[in-house]
Amino acid sequence: MTLANFRDFLGWCTLFDYALLLVWFLFFAFGRAWLIRFHGQWFRCTDQQFDGIHYQGMAIFKIAIFVFNLVPYLALRAMA
């Protein structure tokens, strides 16, 4: 795999991951009641705990995208 291929791979991974994050946010913002019912089948938590878990999960996922996909992609773009 060449650096150009790896750079392209990281770019596509970044786009797909941000799209997944957007879908997660949209489900959380507009389908919160459904998510609570769906996850409530397995996990018992308050609305505040549910919101906190999803907020933290989205924040961690966003940081992971930034650190593992976007920054290496930008570094490889700067090299070329």
N, CA, C and O atoms as a MOPAC input file, in Angstrom:
PM7 MOZYME 1SCF
protein

 N      0.85000 1    -1.17200 1     0.00000 1
 C      0.00000 1     0.00000 1     0.00000 1
 C      0.89800 1     1.23800 1     0.00000 1
 O      1.80000 1     1.36200 1     0.82900 1
 N      0.64700 1     2.13000 1    -0.91600 1
 C      1.44200 1     3.35100 1    -0.99500 1
 C      0.88800 1     4.39200 1    -0.01500 1
 O     -0.21700 1     4.25200 1     0.50700 1
 N      1.67700 1     5.42500 1     0.21400 1
 C      1.21300 1     6.50100 1     1.09500 1
 C     -0.01000 1     7.20000 1     0.52700 1
 O     -0.89100 1     7.62200 1     1.27600 1
 N     -0.06800 1     7.32400 1    -0.77300 1
 C     -1.24000 1     7.96300 1    -1.39800 1
 C     -2.49500 1     7.12300 1    -1.15900 1
 O     -3.56100 1     7.66200 1    -0.85900 1
 N     -2.36400 1     5.80300 1    -1.29200 1
 C     -3.50800 1     4.92600 1    -1.01600 1
 C     -3.92300 1     5.01500 1     0.44100 1
 O     -5.11400 1     5.07800 1     0.74800 1
 N     -2.95300 1     5.02200 1     1.33800 1
 C     -3.24800 1     5.11300 1     2.76300 1
 C     -3.90600 1     6.45100 1     3.09600 1
 O     -4.83500 1     6.50700 1     3.90100 1
 N     -3.42400 1     7.52400 1     2.47700 1
 C     -4.01700 1     8.84200 1     2.67400 1
 C     -5.47200 1     8.84000 1     2.21400 1
 O     -6.34600 1     9.34400 1     2.92000 1
 N     -5.73500 1     8.27800 1     1.04000 1
 C     -7.10500 1     8.19200 1     0.54300 1
 C     -7.98300 1     7.34600 1     1.47000 1
 O     -9.13800 1     7.68600 1     1.73000 1
 N     -7.42300 1     6.25000 1     1.95800 1
 C     -8.14000 1     5.39300 1     2.89900 1
 C     -8.53800 1     6.16700 1     4.15100 1
 O     -9.67800 1     6.07100 1     4.60500 1
 N     -7.60600 1     6.93000 1     4.70600 1
 C     -7.90100 1     7.72100 1     5.89900 1
 C     -8.95800 1     8.79100 1     5.61000 1
 O     -9.81400 1     9.06800 1     6.45000 1
 N     -8.89300 1     9.37900 1     4.43500 1
 C     -9.89600 1    10.37600 1     4.05900 1
 C    -11.29100 1     9.77700 1     3.99000 1
 O    -12.24400 1    10.36400 1     4.50200 1
 N    -11.42100 1     8.61200 1     3.36100 1
 C    -12.72600 1     7.96200 1     3.28200 1
 C    -13.19800 1     7.49900 1     4.65800 1
 O    -14.38200 1     7.60700 1     4.97500 1
 N    -12.28400 1     6.98800 1     5.47100 1
 C    -12.64800 1     6.58500 1     6.83700 1
 C    -13.18000 1     7.78700 1     7.62100 1
 O    -14.15800 1     7.66900 1     8.35800 1
 N    -12.53900 1     8.92500 1     7.46000 1
 C    -12.98600 1    10.13200 1     8.15300 1
 C    -14.39800 1    10.50500 1     7.72800 1
 O    -15.24100 1    10.81000 1     8.57100 1
 N    -14.66000 1    10.48300 1     6.43300 1
 C    -16.00200 1    10.81700 1     5.94400 1
 C    -17.05900 1     9.84200 1     6.45300 1
 O    -18.12500 1    10.25800 1     6.90600 1
 N    -16.76200 1     8.54900 1     6.37800 1
 C    -17.71800 1     7.54900 1     6.84600 1
 C    -17.95600 1     7.66600 1     8.34300 1
 O    -19.09100 1     7.54300 1     8.80300 1
 N    -16.89300 1     7.90400 1     9.10800 1
 C    -17.04800 1     8.02000 1    10.55800 1
 C    -17.85600 1     9.25400 1    10.93700 1
 O    -18.69700 1     9.18500 1    11.83400 1
 N    -17.61700 1    10.37900 1    10.27200 1
 C    -18.42100 1    11.57300 1    10.56300 1
 C    -19.86800 1    11.37800 1    10.12800 1
 O    -20.77500 1    11.90700 1    10.77100 1
 N    -20.10600 1    10.63200 1     9.05200 1
 C    -21.47700 1    10.32800 1     8.64200 1
 C    -22.16100 1     9.46100 1     9.70200 1
 O    -23.32700 1     9.68600 1    10.02800 1
 N    -21.44700 1     8.47800 1    10.23500 1
 C    -21.98800 1     7.64600 1    11.29900 1
 C    -22.28500 1     8.47500 1    12.54800 1
 O    -23.31300 1     8.27600 1    13.19500 1
 N    -21.39300 1     9.39800 1    12.88700 1
 C    -21.61800 1    10.28200 1    14.02400 1
 C    -22.85400 1    11.15300 1    13.79200 1
 O    -23.62800 1    11.38100 1    14.72100 1
 N    -23.04500 1    11.63300 1    12.58600 1
 C    -24.21400 1    12.43800 1    12.26300 1
 C    -25.50000 1    11.62000 1    12.39500 1
 O    -26.49600 1    12.11400 1    12.92400 1
 N    -25.48600 1    10.37400 1    11.91700 1
 C    -26.65900 1     9.50800 1    12.04400 1
 C    -26.96200 1     9.25100 1    13.51700 1
 O    -28.12100 1     9.28500 1    13.93000 1
 N    -25.92500 1     8.99400 1    14.30800 1
 C    -26.09900 1     8.78800 1    15.74600 1
 C    -26.74800 1    10.02400 1    16.37800 1
 O    -27.69400 1     9.90600 1    17.15600 1
 N    -26.23200 1    11.20800 1    16.03700 1
 C    -26.79300 1    12.44200 1    16.58100 1
 C    -28.24600 1    12.62000 1    16.16600 1
 O    -29.08300 1    12.99600 1    16.98800 1
 N    -28.55600 1    12.35300 1    14.89700 1
 C    -29.93200 1    12.52200 1    14.42100 1
 C    -30.88600 1    11.55800 1    15.12100 1
 O    -31.99900 1    11.93900 1    15.48500 1
 N    -30.45000 1    10.30500 1    15.31000 1
 C    -31.26500 1     9.36100 1    16.06500 1
 C    -31.47300 1     9.86100 1    17.48700 1
 O    -32.57500 1     9.77500 1    18.02700 1
 N    -30.41400 1    10.38100 1    18.08900 1
 C    -30.51000 1    10.86300 1    19.46500 1
 C    -31.38100 1    12.11000 1    19.55400 1
 O    -32.17100 1    12.24500 1    20.48800 1
 N    -31.24800 1    13.01800 1    18.59600 1
 C    -31.98900 1    14.27700 1    18.64300 1
 C    -33.46900 1    14.09400 1    18.31000 1
 O    -34.33000 1    14.70400 1    18.94400 1
 N    -33.76300 1    13.25900 1    17.31800 1
 C    -35.14000 1    13.15300 1    16.85000 1
 C    -35.82300 1    11.83800 1    17.20600 1
 O    -37.04300 1    11.72900 1    17.08100 1
 N    -35.07900 1    10.85600 1    17.63900 1
 C    -35.67400 1     9.56100 1    17.99500 1
 C    -35.30900 1     9.13200 1    19.39800 1
 O    -35.16700 1     7.94300 1    19.68100 1
 N    -35.15800 1    10.11000 1    20.27500 1
 C    -34.70000 1     9.84000 1    21.63800 1
 C    -35.63600 1     8.89300 1    22.37700 1
 O    -35.17400 1     7.97900 1    23.05900 1
 N    -36.93900 1     9.09700 1    22.25200 1
 C    -37.91000 1     8.23900 1    22.94000 1
 C    -37.79600 1     6.79600 1    22.45800 1
 O    -37.84200 1     5.86200 1    23.26000 1
 N    -37.64900 1     6.61700 1    21.15200 1
 C    -37.48700 1     5.26900 1    20.61300 1
 C    -36.19800 1     4.63100 1    21.10900 1
 O    -36.18400 1     3.45100 1    21.45800 1
 N    -35.10100 1     5.41000 1    21.14300 1
 C    -33.83000 1     4.87900 1    21.64100 1
 C    -33.93200 1     4.46400 1    23.10200 1
 O    -33.39700 1     3.42800 1    23.49600 1
 N    -34.61100 1     5.26300 1    23.89700 1
 C    -34.76000 1     4.92600 1    25.31000 1
 C    -35.56400 1     3.62900 1    25.46200 1
 O    -35.20600 1     2.77300 1    26.27000 1
 N    -36.63900 1     3.48300 1    24.69500 1
 C    -37.41800 1     2.23500 1    24.75100 1
 C    -36.59200 1     1.05200 1    24.26100 1
 O    -36.62400 1    -0.02200 1    24.86200 1
 N    -35.85600 1     1.24500 1    23.17500 1
 C    -35.05300 1     0.16700 1    22.59500 1
 C    -33.96100 1    -0.28700 1    23.55400 1
 O    -33.81300 1    -1.48400 1    23.80200 1
 N    -33.19700 1     0.65400 1    24.09600 1
 C    -32.12300 1     0.30400 1    25.02100 1
 C    -32.65300 1    -0.07600 1    26.39000 1
 O    -31.98400 1    -0.78100 1    27.14600 1
 N    -33.85200 1     0.38800 1    26.71300 1
 C    -34.45200 1     0.06600 1    27.99700 1
 C    -34.78500 1    -1.40700 1    28.15700 1
 O    -35.00100 1    -1.87800 1    29.27400 1
 N    -34.82700 1    -2.13400 1    27.05700 1
 C    -35.06100 1    -3.57600 1    27.12600 1
 C    -33.90300 1    -4.29300 1    27.80900 1
 O    -34.09700 1    -5.32900 1    28.44600 1
 N    -32.69600 1    -3.74000 1    27.67600 1
 C    -31.51100 1    -4.38600 1    28.22100 1
 C    -30.91100 1    -3.64800 1    29.41200 1
 O    -30.36500 1    -4.27400 1    30.32100 1
 N    -31.01000 1    -2.33300 1    29.41300 1
 C    -30.34400 1    -1.52500 1    30.42900 1
 C    -31.34600 1    -0.64400 1    31.15200 1
 O    -32.22000 1    -0.04600 1    30.52400 1
 N    -31.22600 1    -0.56400 1    32.44400 1
 C    -32.07100 1     0.30900 1    33.24300 1
 C    -31.25900 1     1.52500 1    33.65600 1
 O    -30.28700 1     1.40500 1    34.40100 1
 N    -31.65400 1     2.68900 1    33.17400 1
 C    -30.97600 1     3.91400 1    33.57600 1
 C    -31.96400 1     5.07700 1    33.48400 1
 O    -32.96600 1     5.00500 1    32.77200 1
 N    -31.66700 1     6.12200 1    34.19900 1
 C    -32.52600 1     7.29700 1    34.18200 1
 C    -32.31600 1     8.06500 1    32.87900 1
 O    -31.37100 1     7.79900 1    32.13600 1
 N    -33.20000 1     9.01500 1    32.61200 1
 C    -33.04800 1     9.84100 1    31.40900 1
 C    -31.73900 1    10.62700 1    31.44000 1
 O    -31.09000 1    10.79600 1    30.40700 1
 N    -31.35100 1    11.10400 1    32.61800 1
 C    -30.10500 1    11.86400 1    32.74100 1
 C    -28.89900 1    10.95900 1    32.46400 1
 O    -27.95000 1    11.38100 1    31.80300 1
 N    -28.93100 1     9.73000 1    32.96100 1
 C    -27.84500 1     8.79900 1    32.68900 1
 C    -27.78700 1     8.46000 1    31.19800 1
 O    -26.70900 1     8.40200 1    30.60700 1
 N    -28.93500 1     8.24200 1    30.61300 1
 C    -29.00600 1     7.92500 1    29.18800 1
 C    -28.41200 1     9.04900 1    28.35100 1
 O    -27.60500 1     8.80800 1    27.45400 1
 N    -28.82300 1    10.29100 1    28.65600 1
 C    -28.29200 1    11.44100 1    27.92900 1
 C    -26.78600 1    11.55700 1    28.11800 1
 O    -26.05800 1    11.80800 1    27.15800 1
 N    -26.31500 1    11.37700 1    29.34300 1
 C    -24.88900 1    11.48400 1    29.62600 1
 C    -24.07200 1    10.42700 1    28.91400 1
 O    -22.98700 1    10.71200 1    28.40600 1
 N    -24.58700 1     9.21000 1    28.87300 1
 C    -23.87800 1     8.12200 1    28.19100 1
 C    -23.74100 1     8.43100 1    26.70500 1
 O    -22.66500 1     8.26500 1    26.13100 1
 N    -24.82400 1     8.87700 1    26.08600 1
 C    -24.75800 1     9.17100 1    24.65100 1
 C    -23.90000 1    10.40000 1    24.36900 1
 O    -23.15100 1    10.42100 1    23.39200 1
 N    -24.00100 1    11.40700 1    25.20300 1
 C    -23.18300 1    12.60400 1    25.01000 1
 C    -21.70000 1    12.26000 1    25.13300 1
 O    -20.89100 1    12.69200 1    24.31200 1
 N    -21.34600 1    11.49300 1    26.14600 1
 C    -19.94900 1    11.08200 1    26.31500 1
 C    -19.50100 1    10.17700 1    25.18100 1
 O    -18.37900 1    10.30100 1    24.68900 1
 N    -20.37800 1     9.26000 1    24.76300 1
 C    -20.02700 1     8.37100 1    23.65400 1
 C    -19.76400 1     9.13100 1    22.37200 1
 O    -18.80300 1     8.84000 1    21.66000 1
 N    -20.61200 1    10.10500 1    22.07200 1
 C    -20.40200 1    10.91000 1    20.86500 1
 C    -19.12600 1    11.73100 1    20.97400 1
 O    -18.40200 1    11.87600 1    19.98900 1
 N    -18.84000 1    12.27000 1    22.15500 1
 C    -17.62600 1    13.06400 1    22.34600 1
 C    -16.37600 1    12.18900 1    22.17100 1
 O    -15.42600 1    12.59800 1    21.50300 1
 N    -16.37400 1    11.00400 1    22.75900 1
 C    -15.22600 1    10.09900 1    22.63200 1
 C    -15.05500 1     9.65900 1    21.18900 1
 O    -13.93300 1     9.60500 1    20.68600 1
 N    -16.15700 1     9.34300 1    20.51800 1
 C    -16.08500 1     8.92300 1    19.12100 1
 C    -15.54500 1    10.05200 1    18.24300 1
 O    -14.73400 1     9.81300 1    17.34800 1
 N    -15.99900 1    11.28900 1    18.50600 1
 C    -15.51800 1    12.42800 1    17.73000 1
 C    -14.01800 1    12.64900 1    17.94300 1
 O    -13.29100 1    12.92800 1    16.99000 1
 N    -13.55900 1    12.52800 1    19.17300 1
 C    -12.13000 1    12.67700 1    19.46000 1
 C    -11.33700 1    11.56000 1    18.78300 1
 O    -10.25900 1    11.80700 1    18.24200 1
 N    -11.86100 1    10.33300 1    18.80700 1
 C    -11.16900 1     9.21400 1    18.15900 1
 C    -11.06800 1     9.43500 1    16.65200 1
 O    -10.02500 1     9.15600 1    16.06000 1
 N    -12.12600 1     9.92700 1    16.02600 1
 C    -12.07900 1    10.23700 1    14.59600 1
 C    -10.99800 1    11.27200 1    14.32500 1
 O    -10.21000 1    11.14000 1    13.38900 1
 N    -10.97700 1    12.29000 1    15.15100 1
 C    -10.00800 1    13.36800 1    14.97500 1
 C     -8.57900 1    12.84300 1    15.11100 1
 O     -7.72400 1    13.13800 1    14.27600 1
 N     -8.32200 1    12.06600 1    16.16100 1
 C     -6.95700 1    11.60700 1    16.45700 1
 C     -6.49400 1    10.52300 1    15.49500 1
 O     -5.35900 1    10.56300 1    15.02100 1
 N     -7.35600 1     9.55500 1    15.20100 1
 C     -6.91900 1     8.39700 1    14.43000 1
 C     -7.18100 1     8.48600 1    12.93300 1
 O     -6.59700 1     7.71500 1    12.17200 1
 N     -8.03500 1     9.39400 1    12.48500 1
 C     -8.32900 1     9.51300 1    11.05200 1
 C     -7.94900 1    10.87200 1    10.48300 1
 O     -7.17400 1    10.95300 1     9.52900 1
 N     -8.48800 1    11.93600 1    11.06000 1
 C     -8.33300 1    13.25900 1    10.46400 1
 C     -6.90800 1    13.79400 1    10.56800 1
 O     -6.35800 1    14.26700 1     9.57400 1
 N     -6.30900 1    13.72700 1    11.73600 1
 C     -4.94900 1    14.26300 1    11.90300 1
 C     -3.93700 1    13.49600 1    11.04600 1
 O     -3.12900 1    14.13500 1    10.37200 1
 N     -3.94300 1    12.14800 1    11.03900 1
 C     -3.01100 1    11.45600 1    10.13100 1
 C     -3.26900 1    11.79100 1     8.66500 1
 O     -2.33000 1    11.92900 1     7.88200 1
 N     -4.54700 1    11.92200 1     8.29400 1
 C     -4.87800 1    12.28200 1     6.91500 1
 C     -4.28100 1    13.65400 1     6.56700 1
 O     -3.65400 1    13.81400 1     5.52000 1
 N     -4.47700 1    14.62700 1     7.44000 1
 C     -3.94100 1    15.97300 1     7.18700 1
 C     -2.41400 1    15.96900 1     7.15700 1
 O     -1.79900 1    16.68300 1     6.36500 1
 N     -1.81000 1    15.16200 1     8.02300 1
 C     -0.33600 1    15.06600 1     8.02000 1
 C      0.15400 1    14.49400 1     6.69000 1
 O      1.13100 1    14.98800 1     6.12700 1
 N     -0.50700 1    13.47400 1     6.19300 1
 C     -0.10800 1    12.90000 1     4.90500 1
 C     -0.38100 1    13.86200 1     3.76000 1
 O      0.37400 1    13.89200 1     2.78800 1
 N     -1.45100 1    14.65100 1     3.85600 1
 C     -1.71300 1    15.65800 1     2.83100 1
 C     -0.62600 1    16.73200 1     2.84800 1
 O     -0.22300 1    17.22400 1     1.79400 1
 N     -0.15200 1    17.09500 1     4.03600 1
 C      0.88400 1    18.12700 1     4.14500 1
 C      2.21700 1    17.62400 1     3.58400 1
 O      3.02200 1    18.41800 1     3.09600 1
 N      2.45100 1    16.33000 1     3.65300 1
 C      3.69800 1    15.74300 1     3.12700 1
 C      3.74500 1    15.77900 1     1.60900 1
 O      4.81800 1    15.90100 1     1.01800 1
 N      2.57100 1    15.67200 1     0.97400 1
 C      2.54000 1    15.54800 1    -0.49000 1
 C      2.73200 1    16.86900 1    -1.18800 1
 O      2.73000 1    16.92300 1    -2.41800 1

